[in-house]
Amino acid sequence: MGNHHTPEYKEYVAKLIVEENRVAIQLCRELDLSVGTVAGWVRKYRDKKNVSVTPELVTPAELEKRETAYEKRIRDLEEENSILKKAMHIFTKNQM
């Protein structure tokens, strides 16, 4: 009897091949999976992708893009916060 993999794992492997353009045969060797099995997962993933566009799993490249965007947003907010603190200090100093 073969290995049983979770639906999340199957979708993740298929997403690596479809979205990240990983070579299926090479990925199958790395993960010790059958090429035919993974081909089925990819086919189901593509069918599902055509039906709904809601991302559930994140590939490493997508994660890196999101982290970069979050870090930039944090830097922008910290800069804005610093400016507001300086302005608050100036306004409170003038009232005394």
Biopython code that builds the backbone (N, CA, C, O; Angstrom):
import numpy as np
from Bio.PDB.StructureBuilder import StructureBuilder

atoms = [
    (1, "MET", "N", (0.842, -1.169, 0.000)),
    (1, "MET", "CA", (0.000, 0.000, 0.000)),
    (1, "MET", "C", (0.894, 1.241, 0.000)),
    (1, "MET", "O", (1.904, 1.276, 0.703)),
    (2, "GLY", "N", (0.532, 2.250, -0.778)),
    (2, "GLY", "CA", (1.367, 3.432, -0.950)),
    (2, "GLY", "C", (1.241, 4.421, 0.194)),
    (2, "GLY", "O", (0.430, 4.257, 1.106)),
    (3, "ASN", "N", (2.060, 5.441, 0.116)),
    (3, "ASN", "CA", (2.028, 6.510, 1.112)),
    (3, "ASN", "C", (0.779, 7.355, 0.920)),
    (3, "ASN", "O", (0.307, 7.556, -0.200)),
    (4, "HIS", "N", (0.262, 7.838, 2.020)),
    (4, "HIS", "CA", (-0.885, 8.740, 1.961)),
    (4, "HIS", "C", (-0.389, 10.135, 2.307)),
    (4, "HIS", "O", (0.260, 10.344, 3.332)),
    (5, "HIS", "N", (-0.701, 11.075, 1.445)),
    (5, "HIS", "CA", (-0.287, 12.457, 1.650)),
    (5, "HIS", "C", (-1.530, 13.315, 1.845)),
    (5, "HIS", "O", (-2.590, 13.043, 1.281)),
    (6, "THR", "N", (-1.375, 14.349, 2.651)),
    (6, "THR", "CA", (-2.500, 15.237, 2.917)),
    (6, "THR", "C", (-2.820, 16.045, 1.664)),
    (6, "THR", "O", (-1.948, 16.249, 0.819)),
    (7, "PRO", "N", (-4.058, 16.502, 1.540)),
    (7, "PRO", "CA", (-4.419, 17.349, 0.394)),
    (7, "PRO", "C", (-3.569, 18.625, 0.331)),
    (7, "PRO", "O", (-3.257, 19.115, -0.755)),
    (8, "GLU", "N", (-3.202, 19.153, 1.490)),
    (8, "GLU", "CA", (-2.376, 20.358, 1.523)),
    (8, "GLU", "C", (-0.996, 20.090, 0.914)),
    (8, "GLU", "O", (-0.470, 20.912, 0.163)),
    (9, "TYR", "N", (-0.421, 18.938, 1.245)),
    (9, "TYR", "CA", (0.887, 18.569, 0.715)),
    (9, "TYR", "C", (0.817, 18.390, -0.799)),
    (9, "TYR", "O", (1.689, 18.862, -1.529)),
    (10, "LYS", "N", (-0.215, 17.710, -1.259)),
    (10, "LYS", "CA", (-0.386, 17.488, -2.697)),
    (10, "LYS", "C", (-0.506, 18.827, -3.429)),
    (10, "LYS", "O", (0.107, 19.028, -4.477)),
    (11, "GLU", "N", (-1.292, 19.726, -2.872)),
    (11, "GLU", "CA", (-1.480, 21.031, -3.495)),
    (11, "GLU", "C", (-0.179, 21.825, -3.483)),
    (11, "GLU", "O", (0.139, 22.512, -4.453)),
    (12, "TYR", "N", (0.564, 21.734, -2.403)),
    (12, "TYR", "CA", (1.837, 22.455, -2.304)),
    (12, "TYR", "C", (2.824, 21.969, -3.362)),
    (12, "TYR", "O", (3.471, 22.780, -4.024)),
    (13, "VAL", "N", (2.941, 20.666, -3.524)),
    (13, "VAL", "CA", (3.858, 20.103, -4.520)),
    (13, "VAL", "C", (3.424, 20.536, -5.920)),
    (13, "VAL", "O", (4.255, 20.934, -6.736)),
    (14, "ALA", "N", (2.124, 20.459, -6.193)),
    (14, "ALA", "CA", (1.618, 20.873, -7.501)),
    (14, "ALA", "C", (1.861, 22.354, -7.736)),
    (14, "ALA", "O", (2.195, 22.769, -8.846)),
    (15, "LYS", "N", (1.694, 23.147, -6.690)),
    (15, "LYS", "CA", (1.896, 24.589, -6.818)),
    (15, "LYS", "C", (3.365, 24.908, -7.100)),
    (15, "LYS", "O", (3.656, 25.826, -7.868)),
    (16, "LEU", "N", (4.277, 24.179, -6.502)),
    (16, "LEU", "CA", (5.701, 24.372, -6.795)),
    (16, "LEU", "C", (5.988, 24.154, -8.276)),
    (16, "LEU", "O", (6.786, 24.878, -8.872)),
    (17, "ILE", "N", (5.348, 23.176, -8.858)),
    (17, "ILE", "CA", (5.581, 22.862, -10.263)),
    (17, "ILE", "C", (4.909, 23.891, -11.169)),
    (17, "ILE", "O", (5.513, 24.366, -12.131)),
    (18, "VAL", "N", (3.659, 24.234, -10.861)),
    (18, "VAL", "CA", (2.907, 25.145, -11.724)),
    (18, "VAL", "C", (3.343, 26.589, -11.548)),
    (18, "VAL", "O", (3.613, 27.278, -12.532)),
    (19, "GLU", "N", (3.416, 27.054, -10.311)),
    (19, "GLU", "CA", (3.674, 28.465, -10.039)),
    (19, "GLU", "C", (5.164, 28.811, -10.030)),
    (19, "GLU", "O", (5.553, 29.878, -10.505)),
    (20, "GLU", "N", (5.987, 27.927, -9.500)),
    (20, "GLU", "CA", (7.411, 28.196, -9.362)),
    (20, "GLU", "C", (8.230, 27.638, -10.525)),
    (20, "GLU", "O", (9.450, 27.798, -10.567)),
    (21, "ASN", "N", (7.552, 26.985, -11.467)),
    (21, "ASN", "CA", (8.209, 26.397, -12.641)),
    (21, "ASN", "C", (9.322, 25.420, -12.268)),
    (21, "ASN", "O", (10.351, 25.348, -12.940)),
    (22, "ARG", "N", (9.102, 24.676, -11.196)),
    (22, "ARG", "CA", (10.067, 23.636, -10.819)),
    (22, "ARG", "C", (9.936, 22.480, -11.808)),
    (22, "ARG", "O", (8.845, 22.225, -12.318)),
    (23, "VAL", "N", (11.023, 21.789, -12.079)),
    (23, "VAL", "CA", (11.015, 20.643, -12.980)),
    (23, "VAL", "C", (10.400, 19.463, -12.223)),
    (23, "VAL", "O", (10.887, 19.056, -11.169)),
    (24, "ALA", "N", (9.333, 18.935, -12.783)),
    (24, "ALA", "CA", (8.560, 17.893, -12.095)),
    (24, "ALA", "C", (9.411, 16.663, -11.773)),
    (24, "ALA", "O", (9.361, 16.146, -10.657)),
    (25, "ILE", "N", (10.180, 16.202, -12.739)),
    (25, "ILE", "CA", (10.980, 14.988, -12.526)),
    (25, "ILE", "C", (12.003, 15.200, -11.417)),
    (25, "ILE", "O", (12.195, 14.332, -10.565)),
    (26, "GLN", "N", (12.654, 16.349, -11.431)),
    (26, "GLN", "CA", (13.657, 16.649, -10.406)),
    (26, "GLN", "C", (13.000, 16.747, -9.026)),
    (26, "GLN", "O", (13.533, 16.225, -8.046)),
    (27, "LEU", "N", (11.855, 17.408, -8.950)),
    (27, "LEU", "CA", (11.149, 17.536, -7.680)),
    (27, "LEU", "C", (10.683, 16.171, -7.171)),
    (27, "LEU", "O", (10.731, 15.898, -5.971)),
    (28, "CYS", "N", (10.237, 15.326, -8.086)),
    (28, "CYS", "CA", (9.815, 13.975, -7.693)),
    (28, "CYS", "C", (10.979, 13.192, -7.107)),
    (28, "CYS", "O", (10.809, 12.459, -6.133)),
    (29, "ARG", "N", (12.159, 13.343, -7.694)),
    (29, "ARG", "CA", (13.340, 12.661, -7.149)),
    (29, "ARG", "C", (13.675, 13.179, -5.754)),
    (29, "ARG", "O", (13.969, 12.407, -4.842)),
    (30, "GLU", "N", (13.622, 14.522, -5.606)),
    (30, "GLU", "CA", (13.942, 15.123, -4.307)),
    (30, "GLU", "C", (12.985, 14.654, -3.218)),
    (30, "GLU", "O", (13.393, 14.408, -2.083)),
    (31, "LEU", "N", (11.710, 14.531, -3.574)),
    (31, "LEU", "CA", (10.692, 14.196, -2.581)),
    (31, "LEU", "C", (10.354, 12.710, -2.558)),
    (31, "LEU", "O", (9.495, 12.275, -1.791)),
    (32, "ASP", "N", (11.029, 11.936, -3.398)),
    (32, "ASP", "CA", (10.795, 10.495, -3.483)),
    (32, "ASP", "C", (9.327, 10.196, -3.780)),
    (32, "ASP", "O", (8.659, 9.455, -3.059)),
    (33, "LEU", "N", (8.851, 10.806, -4.877)),
    (33, "LEU", "CA", (7.469, 10.619, -5.302)),
    (33, "LEU", "C", (7.435, 10.083, -6.729)),
    (33, "LEU", "O", (8.379, 10.270, -7.495)),
    (34, "SER", "N", (6.355, 9.425, -7.071)),
    (34, "SER", "CA", (6.160, 8.909, -8.418)),
    (34, "SER", "C", (5.771, 10.058, -9.349)),
    (34, "SER", "O", (4.970, 10.919, -8.986)),
    (35, "VAL", "N", (6.343, 10.059, -10.539)),
    (35, "VAL", "CA", (6.047, 11.105, -11.513)),
    (35, "VAL", "C", (4.572, 11.056, -11.910)),
    (35, "VAL", "O", (3.932, 12.098, -12.057)),
    (36, "GLY", "N", (4.044, 9.873, -12.080)),
    (36, "GLY", "CA", (2.632, 9.725, -12.444)),
    (36, "GLY", "C", (1.697, 10.264, -11.368)),
    (36, "GLY", "O", (0.688, 10.900, -11.671)),
    (37, "THR", "N", (2.035, 10.008, -10.138)),
    (37, "THR", "CA", (1.238, 10.505, -9.022)),
    (37, "THR", "C", (1.242, 12.028, -8.992)),
    (37, "THR", "O", (0.194, 12.660, -8.865)),
    (38, "VAL", "N", (2.420, 12.602, -9.108)),
    (38, "VAL", "CA", (2.538, 14.057, -9.068)),
    (38, "VAL", "C", (1.844, 14.681, -10.283)),
    (38, "VAL", "O", (1.255, 15.757, -10.174)),
    (39, "ALA", "N", (1.910, 14.019, -11.430)),
    (39, "ALA", "CA", (1.221, 14.523, -12.624)),
    (39, "ALA", "C", (-0.285, 14.627, -12.361)),
    (39, "ALA", "O", (-0.932, 15.579, -12.796)),
    (40, "GLY", "N", (-0.828, 13.653, -11.654)),
    (40, "GLY", "CA", (-2.240, 13.715, -11.284)),
    (40, "GLY", "C", (-2.532, 14.876, -10.352)),
    (40, "GLY", "O", (-3.545, 15.560, -10.498)),
    (41, "TRP", "N", (-1.644, 15.095, -9.395)),
    (41, "TRP", "CA", (-1.818, 16.224, -8.468)),
    (41, "TRP", "C", (-1.793, 17.551, -9.216)),
    (41, "TRP", "O", (-2.582, 18.453, -8.934)),
    (42, "VAL", "N", (-0.863, 17.659, -10.188)),
    (42, "VAL", "CA", (-0.740, 18.891, -10.969)),
    (42, "VAL", "C", (-1.997, 19.101, -11.813)),
    (42, "VAL", "O", (-2.504, 20.219, -11.900)),
    (43, "ARG", "N", (-2.493, 18.051, -12.424)),
    (43, "ARG", "CA", (-3.714, 18.141, -13.232)),
    (43, "ARG", "C", (-4.887, 18.620, -12.376)),
    (43, "ARG", "O", (-5.639, 19.504, -12.786)),
    (44, "LYS", "N", (-5.039, 18.037, -11.191)),
    (44, "LYS", "CA", (-6.125, 18.455, -10.291)),
    (44, "LYS", "C", (-5.933, 19.898, -9.830)),
    (44, "LYS", "O", (-6.899, 20.650, -9.709)),
    (45, "TYR", "N", (-4.678, 20.281, -9.574)),
    (45, "TYR", "CA", (-4.392, 21.649, -9.141)),
    (45, "TYR", "C", (-4.764, 22.642, -10.235)),
    (45, "TYR", "O", (-5.379, 23.672, -9.960)),
    (46, "ARG", "N", (-4.393, 22.334, -11.468)),
    (46, "ARG", "CA", (-4.724, 23.235, -12.588)),
    (46, "ARG", "C", (-6.228, 23.338, -12.774)),
    (46, "ARG", "O", (-6.747, 24.423, -13.036)),
    (47, "ASP", "N", (-6.935, 22.214, -12.641)),
    (47, "ASP", "CA", (-8.398, 22.248, -12.746)),
    (47, "ASP", "C", (-8.988, 23.105, -11.631)),
    (47, "ASP", "O", (-9.875, 23.922, -11.879)),
    (48, "LYS", "N", (-8.507, 22.925, -10.425)),
    (48, "LYS", "CA", (-8.995, 23.689, -9.272)),
    (48, "LYS", "C", (-8.651, 25.169, -9.430)),
    (48, "LYS", "O", (-9.448, 26.039, -9.077)),
    (49, "LYS", "N", (-7.461, 25.450, -9.961)),
    (49, "LYS", "CA", (-7.024, 26.830, -10.141)),
    (49, "LYS", "C", (-7.935, 27.550, -11.127)),
    (49, "LYS", "O", (-8.219, 28.736, -10.960)),
    (50, "ASN", "N", (-8.386, 26.850, -12.134)),
    (50, "ASN", "CA", (-9.289, 27.455, -13.106)),
    (50, "ASN", "C", (-10.660, 27.741, -12.508)),
    (50, "ASN", "O", (-11.364, 28.642, -12.963)),
    (51, "VAL", "N", (-11.037, 26.978, -11.493)),
    (51, "VAL", "CA", (-12.340, 27.164, -10.861)),
    (51, "VAL", "C", (-12.295, 28.291, -9.842)),
    (51, "VAL", "O", (-13.158, 29.169, -9.860)),
    (52, "SER", "N", (-11.310, 28.286, -8.956)),
    (52, "SER", "CA", (-11.207, 29.328, -7.938)),
    (52, "SER", "C", (-9.799, 29.899, -7.927)),
    (52, "SER", "O", (-8.831, 29.198, -8.220)),
    (53, "VAL", "N", (-9.696, 31.168, -7.589)),
    (53, "VAL", "CA", (-8.412, 31.846, -7.621)),
    (53, "VAL", "C", (-7.952, 32.230, -6.222)),
    (53, "VAL", "O", (-7.059, 33.066, -6.090)),
    (54, "THR", "N", (-8.523, 31.659, -5.184)),
    (54, "THR", "CA", (-8.146, 32.006, -3.823)),
    (54, "THR", "C", (-6.870, 31.270, -3.434)),
    (54, "THR", "O", (-6.867, 30.040, -3.397)),
    (55, "PRO", "N", (-5.778, 31.993, -3.140)),
    (55, "PRO", "CA", (-4.542, 31.325, -2.742)),
    (55, "PRO", "C", (-4.639, 30.802, -1.309)),
    (55, "PRO", "O", (-5.031, 31.525, -0.393)),
    (56, "GLU", "N", (-4.280, 29.556, -1.142)),
    (56, "GLU", "CA", (-4.330, 28.962, 0.190)),
    (56, "GLU", "C", (-2.919, 28.654, 0.702)),
    (56, "GLU", "O", (-2.615, 28.888, 1.872)),
    (57, "LEU", "N", (-2.081, 28.142, -0.159)),
    (57, "LEU", "CA", (-0.713, 27.808, 0.218)),
    (57, "LEU", "C", (0.231, 28.798, -0.437)),
    (57, "LEU", "O", (-0.038, 29.295, -1.531)),
    (58, "VAL", "N", (1.313, 29.078, 0.218)),
    (58, "VAL", "CA", (2.262, 30.079, -0.272)),
    (58, "VAL", "C", (3.583, 29.405, -0.588)),
    (58, "VAL", "O", (4.135, 28.670, 0.231)),
    (59, "THR", "N", (4.083, 29.669, -1.794)),
    (59, "THR", "CA", (5.384, 29.127, -2.183)),
    (59, "THR", "C", (6.479, 29.988, -1.572)),
    (59, "THR", "O", (6.211, 31.114, -1.152)),
    (60, "PRO", "N", (7.702, 29.487, -1.514)),
    (60, "PRO", "CA", (8.791, 30.281, -0.937)),
    (60, "PRO", "C", (8.989, 31.639, -1.623)),
    (60, "PRO", "O", (9.273, 32.632, -0.953)),
    (61, "ALA", "N", (8.844, 31.688, -2.938)),
    (61, "ALA", "CA", (9.014, 32.969, -3.644)),
    (61, "ALA", "C", (7.904, 33.954, -3.259)),
    (61, "ALA", "O", (8.164, 35.139, -3.052)),
    (62, "GLU", "N", (6.664, 33.454, -3.165)),
    (62, "GLU", "CA", (5.557, 34.325, -2.755)),
    (62, "GLU", "C", (5.768, 34.821, -1.330)),
    (62, "GLU", "O", (5.508, 35.986, -1.026)),
    (63, "LEU", "N", (6.237, 33.941, -0.466)),
    (63, "LEU", "CA", (6.489, 34.311, 0.922)),
    (63, "LEU", "C", (7.546, 35.398, 1.007)),
    (63, "LEU", "O", (7.414, 36.343, 1.784)),
    (64, "GLU", "N", (8.589, 35.264, 0.210)),
    (64, "GLU", "CA", (9.653, 36.263, 0.207)),
    (64, "GLU", "C", (9.130, 37.620, -0.273)),
    (64, "GLU", "O", (9.488, 38.656, 0.287)),
    (65, "LYS", "N", (8.287, 37.615, -1.307)),
    (65, "LYS", "CA", (7.699, 38.864, -1.804)),
    (65, "LYS", "C", (6.836, 39.520, -0.731)),
    (65, "LYS", "O", (6.898, 40.731, -0.521)),
    (66, "ARG", "N", (6.036, 38.707, -0.062)),
    (66, "ARG", "CA", (5.166, 39.248, 0.994)),
    (66, "ARG", "C", (5.989, 39.830, 2.134)),
    (66, "ARG", "O", (5.692, 40.916, 2.632)),
    (67, "GLU", "N", (7.036, 39.098, 2.549)),
    (67, "GLU", "CA", (7.884, 39.577, 3.646)),
    (67, "GLU", "C", (8.568, 40.887, 3.283)),
    (67, "GLU", "O", (8.675, 41.786, 4.117)),
    (68, "THR", "N", (9.031, 40.998, 2.045)),
    (68, "THR", "CA", (9.661, 42.235, 1.591)),
    (68, "THR", "C", (8.670, 43.385, 1.636)),
    (68, "THR", "O", (9.008, 44.483, 2.078)),
    (69, "ALA", "N", (7.451, 43.138, 1.182)),
    (69, "ALA", "CA", (6.428, 44.185, 1.200)),
    (69, "ALA", "C", (6.077, 44.579, 2.635)),
    (69, "ALA", "O", (5.898, 45.761, 2.931)),
    (70, "TYR", "N", (5.980, 43.590, 3.523)),
    (70, "TYR", "CA", (5.676, 43.888, 4.927)),
    (70, "TYR", "C", (6.801, 44.694, 5.577)),
    (70, "TYR", "O", (6.542, 45.641, 6.320)),
    (71, "GLU", "N", (8.040, 44.320, 5.297)),
    (71, "GLU", "CA", (9.175, 45.047, 5.873)),
    (71, "GLU", "C", (9.200, 46.493, 5.396)),
    (71, "GLU", "O", (9.504, 47.397, 6.174)),
    (72, "LYS", "N", (8.885, 46.717, 4.131)),
    (72, "LYS", "CA", (8.841, 48.078, 3.594)),
    (72, "LYS", "C", (7.724, 48.860, 4.275)),
    (72, "LYS", "O", (7.907, 50.019, 4.647)),
    (73, "ARG", "N", (6.587, 48.232, 4.435)),
    (73, "ARG", "CA", (5.448, 48.897, 5.098)),
    (73, "ARG", "C", (5.807, 49.253, 6.550)),
    (73, "ARG", "O", (5.460, 50.334, 7.027)),
    (74, "ILE", "N", (6.488, 48.361, 7.237)),
    (74, "ILE", "CA", (6.902, 48.631, 8.620)),
    (74, "ILE", "C", (7.864, 49.810, 8.668)),
    (74, "ILE", "O", (7.721, 50.691, 9.515)),
    (75, "ARG", "N", (8.854, 49.834, 7.757)),
    (75, "ARG", "CA", (9.792, 50.963, 7.715)),
    (75, "ARG", "C", (9.058, 52.283, 7.464)),
    (75, "ARG", "O", (9.348, 53.293, 8.105)),
    (76, "ASP", "N", (8.110, 52.268, 6.531)),
    (76, "ASP", "CA", (7.332, 53.478, 6.240)),
    (76, "ASP", "C", (6.541, 53.941, 7.456)),
    (76, "ASP", "O", (6.499, 55.135, 7.754)),
    (77, "LEU", "N", (5.918, 53.007, 8.153)),
    (77, "LEU", "CA", (5.131, 53.358, 9.337)),
    (77, "LEU", "C", (6.012, 53.857, 10.473)),
    (77, "LEU", "O", (5.634, 54.774, 11.202)),
    (78, "GLU", "N", (7.199, 53.244, 10.625)),
    (78, "GLU", "CA", (8.126, 53.712, 11.660)),
    (78, "GLU", "C", (8.599, 55.132, 11.360)),
    (78, "GLU", "O", (8.725, 55.948, 12.273)),
    (79, "GLU", "N", (8.858, 55.429, 10.100)),
    (79, "GLU", "CA", (9.276, 56.778, 9.714)),
    (79, "GLU", "C", (8.143, 57.783, 9.975)),
    (79, "GLU", "O", (8.369, 58.878, 10.489)),
    (80, "GLU", "N", (6.942, 57.387, 9.613)),
    (80, "GLU", "CA", (5.780, 58.254, 9.858)),
    (80, "GLU", "C", (5.590, 58.492, 11.349)),
    (80, "GLU", "O", (5.302, 59.613, 11.770)),
    (81, "ASN", "N", (5.749, 57.460, 12.137)),
    (81, "ASN", "CA", (5.612, 57.567, 13.591)),
    (81, "ASN", "C", (6.667, 58.510, 14.160)),
    (81, "ASN", "O", (6.365, 59.322, 15.034)),
    (82, "SER", "N", (7.888, 58.409, 13.678)),
    (82, "SER", "CA", (8.961, 59.282, 14.134)),
    (82, "SER", "C", (8.652, 60.744, 13.817)),
    (82, "SER", "O", (8.869, 61.620, 14.654)),
    (83, "ILE", "N", (8.153, 61.009, 12.627)),
    (83, "ILE", "CA", (7.779, 62.375, 12.235)),
    (83, "ILE", "C", (6.674, 62.909, 13.135)),
    (83, "ILE", "O", (6.721, 64.057, 13.577)),
    (84, "LEU", "N", (5.689, 62.075, 13.400)),
    (84, "LEU", "CA", (4.579, 62.509, 14.263)),
    (84, "LEU", "C", (5.050, 62.793, 15.687)),
    (84, "LEU", "O", (4.568, 63.731, 16.322)),
    (85, "LYS", "N", (5.984, 61.993, 16.191)),
    (85, "LYS", "CA", (6.530, 62.231, 17.532)),
    (85, "LYS", "C", (7.253, 63.570, 17.584)),
    (85, "LYS", "O", (7.094, 64.326, 18.542)),
    (86, "LYS", "N", (8.048, 63.867, 16.554)),
    (86, "LYS", "CA", (8.765, 65.146, 16.511)),
    (86, "LYS", "C", (7.790, 66.318, 16.433)),
    (86, "LYS", "O", (7.980, 67.336, 17.098)),
    (87, "ALA", "N", (6.754, 66.170, 15.622)),
    (87, "ALA", "CA", (5.760, 67.237, 15.495)),
    (87, "ALA", "C", (5.032, 67.433, 16.819)),
    (87, "ALA", "O", (4.783, 68.568, 17.225)),
    (88, "MET", "N", (4.693, 66.357, 17.487)),
    (88, "MET", "CA", (4.011, 66.443, 18.780)),
    (88, "MET", "C", (4.897, 67.154, 19.793)),
    (88, "MET", "O", (4.416, 67.974, 20.575)),
    (89, "HIS", "N", (6.178, 66.847, 19.781)),
    (89, "HIS", "CA", (7.119, 67.488, 20.690)),
    (89, "HIS", "C", (7.189, 68.997, 20.424)),
    (89, "HIS", "O", (7.212, 69.796, 21.360)),
    (90, "ILE", "N", (7.223, 69.375, 19.157)),
    (90, "ILE", "CA", (7.286, 70.794, 18.795)),
    (90, "ILE", "C", (6.026, 71.516, 19.250)),
    (90, "ILE", "O", (6.116, 72.604, 19.820)),
    (91, "PHE", "N", (4.860, 70.939, 19.011)),
    (91, "PHE", "CA", (3.592, 71.590, 19.377)),
    (91, "PHE", "C", (3.414, 71.700, 20.885)),
    (91, "PHE", "O", (2.920, 72.715, 21.377)),
    (92, "THR", "N", (3.809, 70.668, 21.624)),
    (92, "THR", "CA", (3.664, 70.729, 23.079)),
    (92, "THR", "C", (4.684, 71.689, 23.683)),
    (92, "THR", "O", (4.399, 72.304, 24.710)),
    (93, "LYS", "N", (5.840, 71.836, 23.090)),
    (93, "LYS", "CA", (6.872, 72.732, 23.580)),
    (93, "LYS", "C", (6.439, 74.196, 23.423)),
    (93, "LYS", "O", (6.732, 75.024, 24.285)),
    (94, "ASN", "N", (5.752, 74.510, 22.338)),
    (94, "ASN", "CA", (5.295, 75.874, 22.072)),
    (94, "ASN", "C", (4.133, 76.291, 22.976)),
    (94, "ASN", "O", (3.912, 77.490, 23.142)),
    (95, "GLN", "N", (3.396, 75.377, 23.556)),
    (95, "GLN", "CA", (2.252, 75.706, 24.402)),
    (95, "GLN", "C", (2.674, 76.108, 25.818)),
    (95, "GLN", "O", (1.887, 76.733, 26.528)),
    (96, "MET", "N", (3.848, 75.780, 26.231)),
    (96, "MET", "CA", (4.307, 76.070, 27.588)),
    (96, "MET", "C", (4.697, 77.460, 27.745)),
    (96, "MET", "O", (5.108, 77.867, 28.832)),
]
sb = StructureBuilder()
sb.init_structure("model")
sb.init_model(0)
sb.init_chain("A")
sb.init_seg("    ")
for serial, (resi, resn, name, xyz) in enumerate(atoms, 1):
    if name == "N":
        sb.init_residue(resn, " ", resi, " ")
    sb.init_atom(name, np.array(xyz, "f"), 0.0, 1.0, " ", f" {name:<3s}", serial, name[0])
structure = sb.get_structure()
